[in-house]
Amino acid sequence: MNKKLMIGLIVIVVVFTTGVGMLIAKNKSGLEQTAQTPPPVLEVPKQPQVEAERPQEEETISTEQPAAKPQENQENKTPAPATSTPANVQAPAGEKLSWYYKPNQQHTLPEVNAKGKAWLEKYRGIYHGDVSGKNLYLTFDEGYENGYTPQILDTLKENNVKVAFFITGDYLRRNSELVKRMIQEGHIVGNHTDNHPSLPQISEEKIRKEINTLSEAYQNTTGGSMTYLRPPMGEYSEKSLKITNEMGYRNVFWSVAIVDWRPEAGTPEENKNKVMERLHSGAVILLHAVNKANAEMLGDFIKECREQGYQFRTLDEIK
């Protein structure tokens, strides 16, 4: 074979082999790069946020203060309206009810939950006193001290009115001298539990512990005993009423109250007028001592009640 022809064939083979190798390498590189690339992330569409529908306010009054001083971001929260089971439905022993009453302007005993009323009669509970005369029973809830109780005590002493104060364990621990003053000036001090839980939602063991822890601390501090209980948040069940009755307590609810657990709620005139509009013979009145307007209107309220022929009595006089 011609020498030049042989050299030419060799060059062609070398060039062809080199090109194929480069092509294979390129394809391999491309495949590896594709394998290393993560698949695209599919973004899950966000669910639209729907604001929970607020229940409409009921034409009933169910009012109870928080156990501890409310934080700044909690003071403007609107409490949920009370709910109850229709009277014709048989309630299980542990069913939770919230105390409420329907105020009227006829100055008569207001309508309350029929089932709750029957349970109070069965377990010696209280929501009103003697309705045969113009008798009033004034009570204060003391979940925490907001600086107004000394003024309230001064006014009560000046007007010779005896009331009931319902205290929590924290209140006793922080304000033992005020509690001692309540007793020294002839007032009743009642049990509002140690930590202010919903009694229908805890076990019998915890119910007894909540009440006994406070009563024992009260006895150690003052030497006295407690016989009246105000269920925290006005929540109760037949079971909680039965247990606490067996413990020697009378559960005390109310037939007159206003939305006054916020410290700045209402003016003195507004709060006084609201209570006066709802007064009736035998009324058990619930006021909150954390409210500034309540402390300021108390003297005028007592005076106006007496001008209308009412007299103030104590829970001990309720049979």
C-alpha atoms as a printed R data frame, in Angstrom:
    type eleno elety resid chain resno       x      y       z
1   ATOM     1    CA   MET     A     1   0.000  0.000   0.000
2   ATOM     2    CA   ASN     A     2   1.168  3.503  -0.721
3   ATOM     3    CA   LYS     A     3   2.916  4.893   2.354
4   ATOM     4    CA   LYS     A     4   1.103  8.229   2.185
5   ATOM     5    CA   LEU     A     5  -2.274  6.452   2.000
6   ATOM     6    CA   MET     A     6  -1.464  4.424   5.133
7   ATOM     7    CA   ILE     A     7  -0.613  7.560   7.117
8   ATOM     8    CA   GLY     A     8  -3.843  9.204   5.992
9   ATOM     9    CA   LEU     A     9  -5.983  6.267   7.140
10  ATOM    10    CA   ILE     A    10  -4.311  6.220  10.561
11  ATOM    11    CA   VAL     A    11  -4.985  9.974  11.050
12  ATOM    12    CA   ILE     A    12  -8.679  9.502  10.162
13  ATOM    13    CA   VAL     A    13  -9.082  6.617  12.647
14  ATOM    14    CA   VAL     A    14  -7.405  8.613  15.475
15  ATOM    15    CA   VAL     A    15  -9.561 11.674  14.829
16  ATOM    16    CA   PHE     A    16 -12.777  9.588  14.688
17  ATOM    17    CA   THR     A    17 -11.942  7.744  17.945
18  ATOM    18    CA   THR     A    18 -11.150 10.989  19.798
19  ATOM    19    CA   GLY     A    19 -14.423 12.593  18.689
20  ATOM    20    CA   VAL     A    20 -16.553  9.663  19.820
21  ATOM    21    CA   GLY     A    21 -14.868  9.632  23.235
22  ATOM    22    CA   MET     A    22 -15.466 13.327  23.756
23  ATOM    23    CA   LEU     A    23 -19.131 12.925  22.779
24  ATOM    24    CA   ILE     A    24 -19.627 10.063  25.278
25  ATOM    25    CA   ALA     A    25 -17.942 12.061  28.036
26  ATOM    26    CA   LYS     A    26 -20.159 15.074  27.314
27  ATOM    27    CA   ASN     A    27 -23.329 12.976  27.406
28  ATOM    28    CA   LYS     A    28 -22.275 11.303  30.647
29  ATOM    29    CA   SER     A    29 -21.530 14.660  32.224
30  ATOM    30    CA   GLY     A    30 -24.925 15.913  31.190
31  ATOM    31    CA   LEU     A    31 -26.687 12.897  32.663
32  ATOM    32    CA   GLU     A    32 -24.892 13.286  36.004
33  ATOM    33    CA   GLN     A    33 -25.737 16.953  36.186
34  ATOM    34    CA   THR     A    34 -29.408 16.209  35.528
35  ATOM    35    CA   ALA     A    35 -29.457 13.571  38.261
36  ATOM    36    CA   GLN     A    36 -28.014 16.014  40.800
37  ATOM    37    CA   THR     A    37 -30.553 18.776  40.136
38  ATOM    38    CA   PRO     A    38 -33.392 18.616  42.709
39  ATOM    39    CA   PRO     A    39 -36.935 18.597  41.402
40  ATOM    40    CA   PRO     A    40 -38.751 21.923  41.547
41  ATOM    41    CA   VAL     A    41 -40.585 22.608  44.851
42  ATOM    42    CA   LEU     A    42 -44.319 22.863  44.460
43  ATOM    43    CA   GLU     A    43 -45.656 25.515  46.820
44  ATOM    44    CA   VAL     A    44 -48.810 24.413  48.613
45  ATOM    45    CA   PRO     A    45 -51.444 27.119  48.321
46  ATOM    46    CA   LYS     A    46 -52.209 28.775  51.670
47  ATOM    47    CA   GLN     A    47 -55.610 28.219  53.180
48  ATOM    48    CA   PRO     A    48 -57.534 31.443  53.604
49  ATOM    49    CA   GLN     A    49 -57.769 32.535  57.243
50  ATOM    50    CA   VAL     A    50 -61.353 32.798  58.359
51  ATOM    51    CA   GLU     A    51 -62.093 34.789  61.490
52  ATOM    52    CA   ALA     A    52 -64.162 32.795  63.950
53  ATOM    53    CA   GLU     A    53 -67.709 33.987  64.135
54  ATOM    54    CA   ARG     A    54 -68.449 35.582  67.468
55  ATOM    55    CA   PRO     A    55 -71.587 34.448  69.216
56  ATOM    56    CA   GLN     A    56 -74.232 37.081  69.638
57  ATOM    57    CA   GLU     A    57 -74.648 38.541  73.087
58  ATOM    58    CA   GLU     A    58 -77.533 37.144  75.066
59  ATOM    59    CA   GLU     A    59 -79.984 39.155  77.091
60  ATOM    60    CA   THR     A    60 -78.734 37.536  80.263
61  ATOM    61    CA   ILE     A    61 -76.187 38.473  82.883
62  ATOM    62    CA   SER     A    62 -73.415 36.053  83.772
63  ATOM    63    CA   THR     A    63 -70.505 37.924  85.266
64  ATOM    64    CA   GLU     A    64 -67.358 36.759  87.001
65  ATOM    65    CA   GLN     A    65 -63.888 38.211  87.190
66  ATOM    66    CA   PRO     A    66 -60.586 36.531  86.286
67  ATOM    67    CA   ALA     A    67 -58.650 35.013  89.153
68  ATOM    68    CA   ALA     A    68 -55.520 37.104  88.687
69  ATOM    69    CA   LYS     A    69 -54.892 40.667  87.649
70  ATOM    70    CA   PRO     A    70 -55.520 40.824  83.893
71  ATOM    71    CA   GLN     A    71 -52.607 41.554  81.612
72  ATOM    72    CA   GLU     A    72 -52.715 44.652  79.427
73  ATOM    73    CA   ASN     A    73 -53.530 42.641  76.301
74  ATOM    74    CA   GLN     A    74 -56.364 40.814  78.056
75  ATOM    75    CA   GLU     A    75 -58.339 43.669  79.550
76  ATOM    76    CA   ASN     A    76 -60.359 44.374  76.420
77  ATOM    77    CA   LYS     A    77 -61.428 40.823  75.704
78  ATOM    78    CA   THR     A    78 -65.185 40.349  75.679
79  ATOM    79    CA   PRO     A    79 -66.240 37.414  77.856
80  ATOM    80    CA   ALA     A    80 -68.221 34.727  76.119
81  ATOM    81    CA   PRO     A    81 -71.914 34.806  76.954
82  ATOM    82    CA   ALA     A    82 -73.217 32.193  79.326
83  ATOM    83    CA   THR     A    83 -74.576 28.991  77.912
84  ATOM    84    CA   SER     A    84 -76.980 26.576  79.476
85  ATOM    85    CA   THR     A    85 -78.843 23.379  78.763
86  ATOM    86    CA   PRO     A    86 -82.601 23.643  78.114
87  ATOM    87    CA   ALA     A    87 -84.576 22.852  81.238
88  ATOM    88    CA   ASN     A    88 -86.393 19.892  79.650
89  ATOM    89    CA   VAL     A    89 -83.147 18.002  78.945
90  ATOM    90    CA   GLN     A    90 -81.867 15.697  81.665
91  ATOM    91    CA   ALA     A    91 -78.314 16.733  82.534
92  ATOM    92    CA   PRO     A    92 -75.605 14.231  83.423
93  ATOM    93    CA   ALA     A    93 -74.089 14.671  86.878
94  ATOM    94    CA   GLY     A    94 -70.949 16.295  85.511
95  ATOM    95    CA   GLU     A    95 -72.542 18.705  83.039
96  ATOM    96    CA   LYS     A    96 -71.162 22.236  83.299
97  ATOM    97    CA   LEU     A    97 -73.573 25.148  83.510
98  ATOM    98    CA   SER     A    98 -72.831 28.863  83.786
99  ATOM    99    CA   TRP     A    99 -74.956 30.847  86.212
100 ATOM   100    CA   TYR     A   100 -77.066 33.555  84.649
101 ATOM   101    CA   TYR     A   101 -80.152 35.600  85.346
102 ATOM   102    CA   LYS     A   102 -82.441 37.714  83.194
103 ATOM   103    CA   PRO     A   103 -82.690 41.205  84.666
104 ATOM   104    CA   ASN     A   104 -85.995 43.016  84.697
105 ATOM   105    CA   GLN     A   105 -87.066 46.553  85.549
106 ATOM   106    CA   GLN     A   106 -90.096 45.484  87.585
107 ATOM   107    CA   HIS     A   107 -87.870 45.054  90.655
108 ATOM   108    CA   THR     A   108 -88.933 41.443  91.043
109 ATOM   109    CA   LEU     A   109 -86.924 38.243  91.459
110 ATOM   110    CA   PRO     A   110 -85.368 37.598  88.023
111 ATOM   111    CA   GLU     A   111 -85.688 34.463  85.943
112 ATOM   112    CA   VAL     A   112 -82.769 32.029  86.194
113 ATOM   113    CA   ASN     A   113 -81.888 28.672  84.660
114 ATOM   114    CA   ALA     A   114 -84.584 26.235  85.786
115 ATOM   115    CA   LYS     A   115 -82.210 23.299  86.181
116 ATOM   116    CA   GLY     A   116 -79.700 25.355  88.130
117 ATOM   117    CA   LYS     A   117 -82.446 26.672  90.389
118 ATOM   118    CA   ALA     A   118 -83.611 23.121  91.148
119 ATOM   119    CA   TRP     A   119 -80.051 22.039  91.940
120 ATOM   120    CA   LEU     A   120 -79.565 24.968  94.332
121 ATOM   121    CA   GLU     A   121 -82.730 24.026  96.172
122 ATOM   122    CA   LYS     A   122 -81.520 20.427  96.390
123 ATOM   123    CA   TYR     A   123 -78.045 21.304  97.702
124 ATOM   124    CA   ARG     A   124 -78.895 24.414  99.790
125 ATOM   125    CA   GLY     A   125 -77.383 26.891  97.373
126 ATOM   126    CA   ILE     A   126 -78.168 30.608  97.422
127 ATOM   127    CA   TYR     A   127 -78.952 33.154  94.741
128 ATOM   128    CA   HIS     A   128 -81.446 35.309  96.656
129 ATOM   129    CA   GLY     A   129 -82.517 35.905 100.228
130 ATOM   130    CA   ASP     A   130 -85.774 36.780 101.966
131 ATOM   131    CA   VAL     A   131 -88.106 38.202  99.299
132 ATOM   132    CA   SER     A   132 -90.908 38.972 101.758
133 ATOM   133    CA   GLY     A   133 -89.294 42.290 102.642
134 ATOM   134    CA   LYS     A   134 -86.928 44.853 101.119
135 ATOM   135    CA   ASN     A   135 -83.784 42.968 102.063
136 ATOM   136    CA   LEU     A   136 -80.427 43.205 100.285
137 ATOM   137    CA   TYR     A   137 -77.347 40.988 100.605
138 ATOM   138    CA   LEU     A   138 -74.171 42.657  99.348
139 ATOM   139    CA   THR     A   139 -71.184 40.540  98.256
140 ATOM   140    CA   PHE     A   140 -67.778 41.365  96.763
141 ATOM   141    CA   ASP     A   141 -65.452 39.103  94.777
142 ATOM   142    CA   GLU     A   142 -61.738 39.518  95.488
143 ATOM   143    CA   GLY     A   143 -59.672 37.725  92.858
144 ATOM   144    CA   TYR     A   144 -56.810 40.167  93.339
145 ATOM   145    CA   GLU     A   145 -56.246 43.456  95.140
146 ATOM   146    CA   ASN     A   146 -56.388 46.559  92.966
147 ATOM   147    CA   GLY     A   147 -56.077 49.130  95.736
148 ATOM   148    CA   TYR     A   148 -59.773 49.812  96.382
149 ATOM   149    CA   THR     A   149 -60.640 47.406  99.206
150 ATOM   150    CA   PRO     A   150 -59.467 49.748 102.001
151 ATOM   151    CA   GLN     A   151 -61.800 52.454 100.631
152 ATOM   152    CA   ILE     A   152 -64.648 49.928 100.389
153 ATOM   153    CA   LEU     A   153 -64.071 48.825 103.987
154 ATOM   154    CA   ASP     A   154 -64.008 52.456 105.151
155 ATOM   155    CA   THR     A   155 -67.339 53.156 103.446
156 ATOM   156    CA   LEU     A   156 -68.954 50.005 104.833
157 ATOM   157    CA   LYS     A   157 -67.811 50.898 108.341
158 ATOM   158    CA   GLU     A   158 -69.077 54.463 108.048
159 ATOM   159    CA   ASN     A   159 -72.499 53.187 106.981
160 ATOM   160    CA   ASN     A   160 -72.632 50.175 109.332
161 ATOM   161    CA   VAL     A   161 -73.129 47.650 106.508
162 ATOM   162    CA   LYS     A   162 -71.878 44.074 106.743
163 ATOM   163    CA   VAL     A   163 -71.096 42.176 103.533
164 ATOM   164    CA   ALA     A   164 -69.405 39.007 102.284
165 ATOM   165    CA   PHE     A   165 -66.007 39.027 100.595
166 ATOM   166    CA   PHE     A   166 -65.080 35.994  98.478
167 ATOM   167    CA   ILE     A   167 -61.302 35.583  98.297
168 ATOM   168    CA   THR     A   168 -58.852 33.332  96.446
169 ATOM   169    CA   GLY     A   169 -55.731 31.712  97.842
170 ATOM   170    CA   ASP     A   170 -53.510 34.244  96.119
171 ATOM   171    CA   TYR     A   171 -55.514 37.098  97.597
172 ATOM   172    CA   LEU     A   172 -55.053 35.705 101.106
173 ATOM   173    CA   ARG     A   173 -51.329 35.193 100.636
174 ATOM   174    CA   ARG     A   174 -50.795 38.730  99.339
175 ATOM   175    CA   ASN     A   175 -53.317 40.607 101.494
176 ATOM   176    CA   SER     A   176 -53.605 38.817 104.822
177 ATOM   177    CA   GLU     A   177 -53.887 42.091 106.769
178 ATOM   178    CA   LEU     A   178 -56.862 43.205 104.683
179 ATOM   179    CA   VAL     A   179 -58.534 39.842 105.231
180 ATOM   180    CA   LYS     A   180 -58.001 40.176 108.975
181 ATOM   181    CA   ARG     A   181 -59.553 43.640 108.831
182 ATOM   182    CA   MET     A   182 -62.620 42.232 107.036
183 ATOM   183    CA   ILE     A   183 -63.147 39.809 109.910
184 ATOM   184    CA   GLN     A   184 -62.459 42.370 112.640
185 ATOM   185    CA   GLU     A   185 -65.094 44.696 111.158
186 ATOM   186    CA   GLY     A   186 -67.765 41.988 111.120
187 ATOM   187    CA   HIS     A   187 -67.776 40.845 107.494
188 ATOM   188    CA   ILE     A   188 -68.080 37.302 106.184
189 ATOM   189    CA   VAL     A   189 -65.092 35.943 104.264
190 ATOM   190    CA   GLY     A   190 -66.047 33.240 101.768
191 ATOM   191    CA   ASN     A   191 -64.118 30.676  99.734
192 ATOM   192    CA   HIS     A   192 -63.450 31.462  96.048
193 ATOM   193    CA   THR     A   193 -61.005 28.486  95.775
194 ATOM   194    CA   ASP     A   194 -57.230 28.497  95.854
195 ATOM   195    CA   ASN     A   195 -56.506 28.869  92.113
196 ATOM   196    CA   HIS     A   196 -59.907 29.817  90.611
197 ATOM   197    CA   PRO     A   197 -60.526 26.761  88.374
198 ATOM   198    CA   SER     A   198 -63.808 25.740  86.781
199 ATOM   199    CA   LEU     A   199 -65.066 23.250  89.370
200 ATOM   200    CA   PRO     A   200 -67.198 21.161  86.957
201 ATOM   201    CA   GLN     A   201 -64.120 20.517  84.818
202 ATOM   202    CA   ILE     A   202 -61.852 19.038  87.474
203 ATOM   203    CA   SER     A   203 -61.975 15.808  89.461
204 ATOM   204    CA   GLU     A   204 -63.569 15.411  92.881
205 ATOM   205    CA   GLU     A   205 -60.102 15.115  94.388
206 ATOM   206    CA   LYS     A   206 -59.036 18.427  92.869
207 ATOM   207    CA   ILE     A   207 -62.284 20.140  93.895
208 ATOM   208    CA   ARG     A   208 -61.657 19.157  97.493
209 ATOM   209    CA   LYS     A   209 -58.013 20.221  97.283
210 ATOM   210    CA   GLU     A   210 -58.854 23.637  95.793
211 ATOM   211    CA   ILE     A   211 -61.311 24.372  98.577
212 ATOM   212    CA   ASN     A   212 -59.439 22.797 101.489
213 ATOM   213    CA   THR     A   213 -56.103 24.401 100.607
214 ATOM   214    CA   LEU     A   214 -57.644 27.847 100.927
215 ATOM   215    CA   SER     A   215 -59.763 27.062 103.987
216 ATOM   216    CA   GLU     A   216 -56.765 25.611 105.837
217 ATOM   217    CA   ALA     A   217 -54.605 28.629 104.964
218 ATOM   218    CA   TYR     A   218 -57.439 30.907 106.081
219 ATOM   219    CA   GLN     A   219 -57.729 29.088 109.400
220 ATOM   220    CA   ASN     A   220 -53.968 29.255 109.957
221 ATOM   221    CA   THR     A   221 -53.947 32.973 109.164
222 ATOM   222    CA   THR     A   222 -57.105 34.131 110.950
223 ATOM   223    CA   GLY     A   223 -58.231 31.292 113.193
224 ATOM   224    CA   GLY     A   224 -61.606 31.293 111.460
225 ATOM   225    CA   SER     A   225 -63.469 28.906 109.179
226 ATOM   226    CA   MET     A   226 -65.252 29.240 105.851
227 ATOM   227    CA   THR     A   227 -68.826 28.111 105.170
228 ATOM   228    CA   TYR     A   228 -69.747 29.941 101.947
229 ATOM   229    CA   LEU     A   229 -68.384 29.210  98.473
230 ATOM   230    CA   ARG     A   230 -68.642 31.211  95.281
231 ATOM   231    CA   PRO     A   231 -67.824 28.936  92.327
232 ATOM   232    CA   PRO     A   232 -65.182 30.510  90.083
233 ATOM   233    CA   MET     A   233 -66.615 32.068  86.909
234 ATOM   234    CA   GLY     A   234 -70.077 31.115  88.117
235 ATOM   235    CA   GLU     A   235 -69.583 27.647  86.618
236 ATOM   236    CA   TYR     A   236 -71.115 24.629  88.321
237 ATOM   237    CA   SER     A   237 -72.619 21.185  87.851
238 ATOM   238    CA   GLU     A   238 -74.822 18.967  89.967
239 ATOM   239    CA   LYS     A   239 -71.677 17.034  90.876
240 ATOM   240    CA   SER     A   240 -69.772 20.129  92.047
241 ATOM   241    CA   LEU     A   241 -72.772 21.349  94.056
242 ATOM   242    CA   LYS     A   242 -73.168 17.939  95.694
243 ATOM   243    CA   ILE     A   243 -69.483 17.599  96.601
244 ATOM   244    CA   THR     A   244 -69.185 21.083  98.039
245 ATOM   245    CA   ASN     A   245 -72.442 20.703  99.959
246 ATOM   246    CA   GLU     A   246 -71.051 17.505 101.499
247 ATOM   247    CA   MET     A   247 -67.993 19.528 102.492
248 ATOM   248    CA   GLY     A   248 -70.234 21.860 104.502
249 ATOM   249    CA   TYR     A   249 -70.427 24.768 102.067
250 ATOM   250    CA   ARG     A   250 -73.351 26.756 100.731
251 ATOM   251    CA   ASN     A   251 -72.770 27.832  97.122
252 ATOM   252    CA   VAL     A   252 -73.563 31.533  96.699
253 ATOM   253    CA   PHE     A   253 -74.590 32.898  93.298
254 ATOM   254    CA   TRP     A   254 -76.424 36.178  92.667
255 ATOM   255    CA   SER     A   255 -79.577 37.843  91.355
256 ATOM   256    CA   VAL     A   256 -78.103 41.291  90.655
257 ATOM   257    CA   ALA     A   257 -74.775 42.000  88.941
258 ATOM   258    CA   ILE     A   258 -73.198 44.269  86.361
259 ATOM   259    CA   VAL     A   259 -70.232 43.959  83.995
260 ATOM   260    CA   ASP     A   260 -67.748 45.443  86.460
261 ATOM   261    CA   TRP     A   261 -64.769 43.075  86.638
262 ATOM   262    CA   ARG     A   262 -62.679 45.408  84.490
263 ATOM   263    CA   PRO     A   263 -61.036 47.999  86.763
264 ATOM   264    CA   GLU     A   264 -62.138 50.992  84.667
265 ATOM   265    CA   ALA     A   265 -65.565 49.734  83.602
266 ATOM   266    CA   GLY     A   266 -68.273 52.374  84.033
267 ATOM   267    CA   THR     A   267 -68.427 55.579  86.002
268 ATOM   268    CA   PRO     A   268 -69.651 55.761  89.603
269 ATOM   269    CA   GLU     A   269 -73.024 57.088  88.449
270 ATOM   270    CA   GLU     A   270 -73.374 54.496  85.674
271 ATOM   271    CA   ASN     A   271 -72.555 51.555  87.932
272 ATOM   272    CA   LYS     A   272 -74.831 52.783  90.711
273 ATOM   273    CA   ASN     A   273 -77.749 53.330  88.330
274 ATOM   274    CA   LYS     A   274 -77.365 49.891  86.715
275 ATOM   275    CA   VAL     A   275 -77.514 48.173  90.091
276 ATOM   276    CA   MET     A   276 -80.438 50.306  91.275
277 ATOM   277    CA   GLU     A   277 -82.407 49.466  88.127
278 ATOM   278    CA   ARG     A   278 -82.106 45.749  88.906
279 ATOM   279    CA   LEU     A   279 -82.746 45.792  92.645
280 ATOM   280    CA   HIS     A   280 -85.501 43.646  94.102
281 ATOM   281    CA   SER     A   281 -86.496 42.332  97.493
282 ATOM   282    CA   GLY     A   282 -84.132 39.583  98.568
283 ATOM   283    CA   ALA     A   283 -81.413 40.500  96.050
284 ATOM   284    CA   VAL     A   284 -77.962 38.970  96.418
285 ATOM   285    CA   ILE     A   285 -75.745 41.585  94.790
286 ATOM   286    CA   LEU     A   286 -72.389 40.734  93.223
287 ATOM   287    CA   LEU     A   287 -69.845 43.546  92.878
288 ATOM   288    CA   HIS     A   288 -66.132 43.346  92.072
289 ATOM   289    CA   ALA     A   289 -63.758 45.155  94.390
290 ATOM   290    CA   VAL     A   290 -61.197 45.706  91.600
291 ATOM   291    CA   ASN     A   291 -63.484 48.291  89.999
292 ATOM   292    CA   LYS     A   292 -62.691 51.914  90.810
293 ATOM   293    CA   ALA     A   293 -66.207 53.183  90.093
294 ATOM   294    CA   ASN     A   294 -67.695 50.628  92.488
295 ATOM   295    CA   ALA     A   295 -65.530 51.870  95.333
296 ATOM   296    CA   GLU     A   296 -66.442 55.479  94.586
297 ATOM   297    CA   MET     A   297 -70.205 54.950  94.225
298 ATOM   298    CA   LEU     A   298 -70.637 52.639  97.219
299 ATOM   299    CA   GLY     A   299 -71.546 55.327  99.777
300 ATOM   300    CA   ASP     A   300 -74.182 56.916  97.525
301 ATOM   301    CA   PHE     A   301 -75.510 53.481  96.607
302 ATOM   302    CA   ILE     A   302 -76.041 52.514 100.262
303 ATOM   303    CA   LYS     A   303 -77.714 55.854 100.976
304 ATOM   304    CA   GLU     A   304 -80.070 55.575  97.981
305 ATOM   305    CA   CYS     A   305 -81.023 52.010  98.847
306 ATOM   306    CA   ARG     A   306 -81.961 53.035 102.365
307 ATOM   307    CA   GLU     A   307 -83.935 55.998 101.053
308 ATOM   308    CA   GLN     A   308 -86.000 53.507  99.048
309 ATOM   309    CA   GLY     A   309 -86.706 51.438 102.150
310 ATOM   310    CA   TYR     A   310 -84.134 48.665 101.633
311 ATOM   311    CA   GLN     A   311 -82.119 47.226 104.504
312 ATOM   312    CA   PHE     A   312 -78.815 45.372 104.289
313 ATOM   313    CA   ARG     A   313 -78.599 41.894 105.732
314 ATOM   314    CA   THR     A   314 -75.958 39.134 105.753
315 ATOM   315    CA   LEU     A   315 -75.768 35.686 104.209
316 ATOM   316    CA   ASP     A   316 -75.997 34.198 107.692
317 ATOM   317    CA   GLU     A   317 -79.617 35.405 107.835
318 ATOM   318    CA   ILE     A   318 -80.643 33.387 104.755
319 ATOM   319    CA   LYS     A   319 -82.367 30.186 105.778
